[in-house]
Amino acid sequence: MAAVSLRLGDLVWGKLGRYPPWPGKIVNPPKDLKKPRGKKCFFVKFFGTEDHAWIKVEQLKPYHLHKEEMIKINKGKRFQQAVDAVEEFLRKTKGKDQDLTIPESSTVKRVMTGTVAGFKWPPSVSEPAVCYQAITKKLKVCEEETGSTSIQAADSTAVNGSITPTDKKIGFLGLGLMGSGIVSNLLKMGHTVTVWNRTAEKCDLFIQEGARLGRTPAEVVSTCDITFACVSDPKAAKDLVLGPSGVLQGIRPGKCYVDMSTVDADTVTELAQVIVSRGGRFLEAPVSGNQQLSNDGMLVILAAGDRGLYEDCSSCFQAMGKTSFFLGEVGNAAKMMLIVNMVQGSFMATIAEGLTLAQVTGQSQQTLLDILNQGQLASIFLDQKCQNILQGNFKPDFYLKYIQKDLRLAIALGDSVNHPTPMAAAANEVYKRAKALDQSDNDMSAVYRAYIH
C-alpha cells in the first residue's frame, strides 16, 4: 500500500503507545510546545476530549480510509462518543476548514506549574485537557506546610521517540520478566548497555540487539557508569551485591548503582550503606507494572536516594517508563512500592473471590466482568486478570510467588509501625494456599485456583 501524505487539518486515527487508535485532527500546536527532535510527527487534537499530543507519523492513519476498520475493533462507549464527535464536526464544517490551533489555555499553564500530573488514555469526555508534550517536562508536586520531601514526577517521552540517550555507559543485571523489557527499551532508545544474568543464555537475544556481555556483576559495574539491577527478592538483591564477583567488588568512587528490585526498606538501606562506603552512588528505583508494561516502556518508577543520580538516569527512566517519582531518602521507594503491590495483590484476591462466588451461586462470570467493566472499578488490570481466569490462561505477567512475597513484606512493614493490615493478611493466606497448589510460577491471577480446590 502506498504511503499516504498527511497535512495540517487532516482527520486521522492516532495511536499512542500501547493504546488503541483514537480519532483526531492534525492541528497547529501551542507556541511553547516544540516538535520532538529526530522523528517526523504531527500535533493531534483528539475528538471527544480536549487531550492532544505529538504523534509519530507511522502511528497515524487517515480517518475516512480506516474508519470501518477502527470501528470494528473498538466498541467502547467513550470511543463511540469520540467517533460521534468527529461526525458532528464534519456536519458542522461541511467542507469548510476550521482552525483547531490549541490556545495557550489555563490547562497548559496548569500542566507547566505541576497541577496536572498525569495523562490518561483512552481520553475521557469529562476530563480536562492534558497536553502530553508539556507533561514530559518535570513537574513538582509539593506538600505544603508539612516539611515533607517534594515528589518529582517526570513523564516519559518514549512513545514519541524524542529521548536523547545519555552518553554514559549503562549496565543491567537481571533479565527476568521485568528486566528483559527494560533492557530492550534502553537499547531501542539508543543507550549503550552491558548485560549480565545468572542464566547466561538469556543474554543472547540482547547481544543480538546490540548489548554487550558482562561476565560477572563486578565486571559490569567496573566498566559502566550507571548499573541497574532488577532481581526477585531481598536475598537475591543482597547476593548480587555482596556475593562472589558481586557488585561491591566493582564499586569505586563515582560508580553508580540503581537497584530496581522490590525489596524491604531494611534491605535497600543496607545495600545503600555498603555502596556508599566504597565511594559509590546509590539510588533505589523499584517499578510498578508487569511484563507487558515493561515491554511497552510504560512502567511507573519510584526512586529514592541520590537526587543527582536520579537526574542522571533521566533518559533511562524515560525509555523504560511513562512516569517516575522521586520520593526522598533511601527506603521511601521500597515502602511505597510495597504499599502499591499490597493494594494490587489484595484487589486481585478479591476479584478471584467474586468470580468464584458468582460461579457457585449460578451467576455468569462473564456477565459479572461486563458489569464491572461498565462501573467505577473498570480498568485494564481488572479486564486482563478476569480474562485470564475465564480463559484458564495463567501465563505469568507478574509471578504469583512475587506478589505473595510483596504482601508478606508489606505486612511486616505494617508490623514495624504497629499498623493493622488485616485485608493484606487475609489476601496473603489465599496466595499461600495457591502456592501450596503449585501456582507459584503462574500469573498472580492463578490465585483463583485457591478458591476452587
HELIX and SHEET records of a PDB file:
HELIX    1   1 VAL A   57  GLN A   59  5                                   3    
HELIX    2   2 TYR A   63  ILE A   73  1                                  11    
HELIX    3   3 LYS A   77  THR A   93  1                                  17    
HELIX    4   4 SER A  106  THR A  113  1                                   8    
HELIX    5   5 TYR A  132  ILE A  135  1                                   4    
HELIX    6   6 ALA A  158  ASN A  160  5                                   3    
HELIX    7   7 LEU A  177  LYS A  188  1                                  12    
HELIX    8   8 ALA A  200  CYS A  203  5                                   4    
HELIX    9   9 ASP A  204  GLN A  208  1                                   5    
HELIX   10  10 PRO A  217  THR A  223  1                                   7    
HELIX   11  11 PRO A  234  LEU A  242  1                                   9    
HELIX   12  12 VAL A  247  GLY A  250  1                                   4    
HELIX   13  13 ALA A  265  SER A  277  1                                  13    
HELIX   14  14 GLN A  291  ASN A  295  1                                   5    
HELIX   15  15 ARG A  307  ASP A  312  1                                   6    
HELIX   16  16 SER A  314  MET A  320  1                                   7    
HELIX   17  17 ASN A  332  VAL A  360  1                                  29    
HELIX   18  18 GLN A  365  ASN A  373  1                                   9    
HELIX   19  19 ILE A  380  GLN A  391  1                                  12    
HELIX   20  20 LEU A  400  SER A  416  1                                  17    
HELIX   21  21 PRO A  422  ALA A  436  1                                  15    
HELIX   22  22 MET A  444  ALA A  450  5                                   7    
SHEET    1   A 5 HIS A  52  LYS A  56  0                                        
SHEET    2   A 5 CYS A  41  PHE A  46 -1                                        
SHEET    3   A 5 TRP A  22  ILE A  26 -1                                        
SHEET    4   A 5 LEU A  11  GLY A  14 -1                                        
SHEET    5   A 5 LEU A  60  PRO A  62 -1                                        
SHEET    1   B10 LEU A 139  VAL A 141  0                                        
SHEET    2   B10 ILE A 151  ASP A 155 -1                                        
SHEET    3   B10 GLY A 321  PHE A 326 -1                                        
SHEET    4   B10 LEU A 299  GLY A 305  1                                        
SHEET    5   B10 ARG A 281  GLU A 284 -1                                        
SHEET    6   B10 CYS A 256  ASP A 259  1                                        
SHEET    7   B10 ILE A 226  ALA A 229  1                                        
SHEET    8   B10 ILE A 170  LEU A 173  1                                        
SHEET    9   B10 VAL A 193  TRP A 196  1                                        
SHEET   10   B10 ARG A 212  LEU A 213  1                                        
SHEET    1   C 5 LEU A 139  VAL A 141  0                                        
SHEET    2   C 5 ILE A 151  ASP A 155 -1                                        
SHEET    3   C 5 GLY A 321  PHE A 326 -1                                        
SHEET    4   C 5 LEU A 299  GLY A 305  1                                        
SHEET    5   C 5 VAL A 287  SER A 288 -1                                        
END                                                                             
